[in-house]
Amino acid sequence: MFLEVQVRAALEGVDMQGPGARSAIQKVADLLDVSRLELAHMEAVLRLRREQFKAGAGQWQRHWRPQAPPRSGMQLNAAYQILEVDPKATDEEVAKAYRRQLCKHHPDKLKANGLPDSMLEHAKQRTQQIIEAYELIKSARGA
């Protein structure tokens, strides 16, 4: 969670291009035992969300709170990215990815692990985003 906030700030500030921005983020990732692959994936997902927000893609809002479930392919692909699962994954793999993401980002678990109260709202929004992504995928698959 902390690393995601840092990557977001670096993307918004200097688009990860400023002097030392990428190396500073990598040092934080190393200290948190996050692999370079995981960091690259996180950056890619955050860049995609930022571009969708700037482009005003469909009903996407800053924290992905659609009034009705979005149906376009691009939004469905983003839902798969949120769950960090391949669109070709089986229903069982999607459900497993959903549970893994909920476990990883659930505010109650993060609070128990020492997340400050100031970050709880972000964790709640992220959890809602994960739930909505899973519901969108289930709906698209007819499950």
C-alpha positions as CSV (number, residue, x, y, z in Angstrom):
1,M,0.0,0.0,0.0
2,F,2.8,2.4,1.0
3,L,4.7,1.6,-2.2
4,E,1.6,2.1,-4.4
5,V,1.2,5.6,-2.9
6,Q,4.8,6.4,-3.5
7,V,4.7,5.2,-7.1
8,R,1.5,7.2,-7.7
9,A,3.2,10.3,-6.3
10,A,6.2,9.8,-8.5
11,L,4.1,9.3,-11.6
12,E,2.0,12.4,-10.9
13,G,5.0,14.5,-10.0
14,V,7.7,13.7,-12.5
15,D,6.3,10.8,-14.4
16,M,9.1,8.6,-12.9
17,Q,11.5,10.5,-15.1
18,G,13.0,13.0,-12.7
19,P,16.5,12.7,-11.4
20,G,16.6,9.8,-9.0
21,A,12.8,9.2,-8.9
22,R,13.0,5.7,-10.3
23,S,16.0,4.7,-8.2
24,A,14.4,6.1,-5.0
25,I,11.2,4.1,-5.7
26,Q,13.3,1.0,-6.4
27,K,15.2,1.4,-3.1
28,V,11.8,1.6,-1.3
29,A,10.6,-1.5,-3.1
30,D,13.8,-3.4,-2.2
31,L,13.4,-2.4,1.5
32,L,9.8,-3.7,1.3
33,D,10.9,-6.9,-0.4
34,V,8.9,-6.1,-3.6
35,S,10.5,-7.6,-6.7
36,R,11.3,-5.5,-9.8
37,L,8.7,-7.4,-11.7
38,E,6.0,-6.6,-9.1
39,L,7.1,-2.9,-9.1
40,A,6.9,-2.8,-12.9
41,H,3.5,-4.3,-12.9
42,M,2.3,-1.8,-10.3
43,E,3.7,1.1,-12.3
44,A,2.0,-0.2,-15.5
45,V,-1.4,-0.6,-13.8
46,L,-1.2,2.9,-12.2
47,R,-0.2,4.4,-15.6
48,L,-3.1,2.7,-17.2
49,R,-5.5,4.0,-14.6
50,R,-4.1,7.5,-15.0
51,E,-4.5,7.5,-18.7
52,Q,-8.1,6.2,-18.4
53,F,-8.8,9.0,-16.0
54,K,-7.3,11.6,-18.2
55,A,-9.1,10.3,-21.2
56,G,-12.4,10.2,-19.3
57,A,-12.9,6.5,-20.3
58,G,-16.5,5.6,-19.9
59,Q,-17.8,5.9,-16.4
60,W,-14.4,5.5,-14.7
61,Q,-13.8,7.9,-11.9
62,R,-10.6,8.5,-10.0
63,H,-11.3,5.5,-7.7
64,W,-13.3,3.5,-10.2
65,R,-16.8,3.9,-8.9
66,P,-19.1,3.3,-11.8
67,Q,-22.8,3.9,-11.4
68,A,-23.6,0.8,-13.5
69,P,-21.2,-2.0,-14.3
70,P,-19.0,-0.9,-17.3
71,R,-19.1,-3.2,-20.3
72,S,-16.4,-2.1,-22.7
73,G,-13.5,-4.4,-23.4
74,M,-10.9,-1.9,-22.2
75,Q,-12.7,-1.7,-18.9
76,L,-12.9,-5.4,-18.6
77,N,-9.2,-5.7,-19.3
78,A,-8.6,-3.1,-16.5
79,A,-10.7,-5.3,-14.2
80,Y,-8.4,-8.2,-14.9
81,Q,-5.4,-6.0,-14.2
82,I,-6.8,-4.9,-10.9
83,L,-7.1,-8.6,-9.9
84,E,-3.7,-9.2,-11.4
85,V,-5.0,-12.2,-13.4
86,D,-4.8,-13.0,-17.1
87,P,-8.1,-12.7,-19.1
88,K,-7.6,-16.3,-20.2
89,A,-7.5,-17.5,-16.6
90,T,-10.1,-20.1,-15.5
91,D,-13.0,-19.0,-13.2
92,E,-11.2,-20.8,-10.3
93,E,-8.0,-18.8,-11.0
94,V,-10.0,-15.5,-11.1
95,A,-11.7,-16.3,-7.8
96,K,-8.4,-17.1,-6.3
97,A,-6.9,-13.9,-7.5
98,Y,-9.9,-12.0,-6.1
99,R,-9.4,-13.6,-2.7
100,R,-5.7,-12.9,-2.8
101,Q,-6.2,-9.2,-3.7
102,L,-8.9,-8.8,-1.0
103,C,-6.6,-10.3,1.6
104,K,-3.7,-8.1,0.5
105,H,-5.7,-4.8,0.5
106,H,-8.5,-5.3,3.1
107,P,-8.6,-2.3,5.5
108,D,-9.2,-4.5,8.6
109,K,-6.1,-6.6,7.9
110,L,-4.0,-3.6,7.0
111,K,-5.1,-1.8,10.2
112,A,-4.2,-4.9,12.2
113,N,-0.7,-4.7,10.6
114,G,-0.2,-1.1,11.6
115,L,-1.6,0.9,8.7
116,P,-2.2,4.5,9.9
117,D,-5.8,5.7,10.1
118,S,-5.0,8.3,7.4
119,M,-4.5,5.5,4.9
120,L,-7.7,3.5,5.7
121,E,-9.9,5.5,3.3
122,H,-7.5,4.5,0.4
123,A,-7.6,0.9,1.5
124,K,-11.4,1.0,1.6
125,Q,-11.5,2.4,-1.9
126,R,-9.0,-0.2,-3.2
127,T,-11.1,-3.0,-1.6
128,Q,-14.3,-1.6,-3.3
129,Q,-12.4,-1.4,-6.6
130,I,-11.3,-5.1,-6.3
131,I,-14.9,-6.2,-5.5
132,E,-16.3,-4.2,-8.5
133,A,-13.6,-5.7,-10.8
134,Y,-14.5,-9.2,-9.7
135,E,-18.2,-8.5,-10.1
136,L,-17.6,-7.1,-13.6
137,I,-15.6,-10.2,-14.6
138,K,-18.2,-12.6,-13.2
139,S,-20.9,-10.7,-15.1
140,A,-19.0,-10.8,-18.3
141,R,-18.4,-14.5,-18.0
142,G,-22.0,-15.2,-17.2
143,A,-21.2,-16.5,-13.7
